[in-house]
Structure formats: structure tokens, C-alpha cells
Amino acid sequence: MANNTLSVTDNRTGKKYELPIEEGDVIRAADLRQIKVGKDDFGLMSYDPAFTNTASCRSRITYIDGDKGILRYRGYPIEELAEKSNYLEVAYLIVKGELPDREHYERWENNIKIHTMVHENIKKFMEGYRYDAHPMGMLLGTVGALSTFYPDANDIHDLESRRLQTRRLIGKMPTLAAFAYRHTKGLPYVYPDNDLSYTGNLLSMLFKMTELQYKPDPVLERALDVLFILHADHEQNCSANAMRAVGSSQPDPYACA
């Protein structure tokens, strides 16, 4: 049986090296450092602009094979999750590693919903944008501003702090997105309605007008929920990799996002 190594001959020196092959098809770039032409040589480095052939991490969260139409979160196929789960269940799965039972789900849902409101000053911040500003630009700027409202987020090495910021981000993102949309339309902002589902609440904040209580179309509500499930995690696409790179310098998660 063949060894799980890569044999390398440095033709500059004639020396041979054995590099371990991990995960079936990966070598560590740092293992190249041992290949030198002299004792003062830094060692060989790999050069891979845009990470076209470099794995930056291992993911236990998501597996994607677009050519084969495969998307799995924590081992669960997307077809099963889209059919049987809602977005908050999938968010729990991604964060915690397993689907919740009823008790844990109810606790998780409550922990998200108590963070749907945003500070009133956020509205003033949002009003500083032009009426025709792109909603994504308004959203990313406002998410970054959350750093100033939650200085405790800087304590990134504290597990409970990280959990709190996770709940805040999941809870407040629909509110901020809806505020951005309403701003472009010149409409008054709609506050969260926690009697509705996660996606139903977003639809309310987007489209509620003069009615006392907004009742989302259940078909649209479910379609949006499935869309959120499909976009819940993207393995190592550009935005995920960018946030990991920024996060490696240890700012708070709002600045990273």
C-alpha cells in the first residue's frame, strides 16, 4: 500500500523530501518551509493568488459541490432541511452542531426575538444616507455601527459574549435590512412584531402600511424561509473567507461582518 506522502526532489540541491498528504489530497504549505538551499534561506513558499488551489481551513459546518448539486449543513442534505425545518432551526444547527429539540428550539427562538429591536439612534444613523443609496451599502454601514452600541462585543475570547453577539446579529439583521428598504421608499420604519415568525416579522417590517397587524402571505413567508435556509452558510465563498481574514486580526464581529 502506497504511503500517504508526496516525494519532492529539489533539483537545486539534489535533496529529497517527504511531505505528508492529509485529508486524502492536501499538503500543508508550511511543510514546504523545510525545502531550502542554505541555512539562511527562509524556505520554499507556495504562491496562490485568490486561493484558487489553497484550502484555508477545515469546515465541519457546510459541504458544497455545485457541479453535483450537493449542499449539506452539518451533514444534513439541504433538501431535507428545506422540507422539514425553518430558518431558525437551521441557524441553530449551524451554530450548535445539531438540530434542536422542542425545548431548545423555543429557548433559542426566544433568545433571538428579544434582540430584534435596535437602538433608536440607529434610525438617525440610517436617515443620514441618501434616499437612493443602495440598501446593501446602508446595511453594511449600519451593521458596522453596532460596534459602538455594544462595546462588550470586543471580548471575543469570552464564550458567552460570542453567543450573545451571535443572537444579536441574527435578531437584528432583518430589522436593519427592513429599515434600509423603507428608507429608500421614504416610508416610516416598522418595528419588529415578535408574535410573527422570523421571516413573517421581516415581511411585516418591509411591507406593513396602516393595518393594525400585518398578516404575511403563508406561501410567501415559507418561500422566504426556504430562501434563508439556502443562504444560511456558504462554506468558504468570498464573503465567508473575507470575514475569516478580517476576524483573524480579532476585531469585534460587527466590524467583521
Summary of the structure (lengths in Angstrom):
residues: 257
radius of gyration: 23.3
end to end distance: 46.7
largest distance: 80.5
contacts: 646
relative contact order: 0.11
helix: 51%
strand: 9%
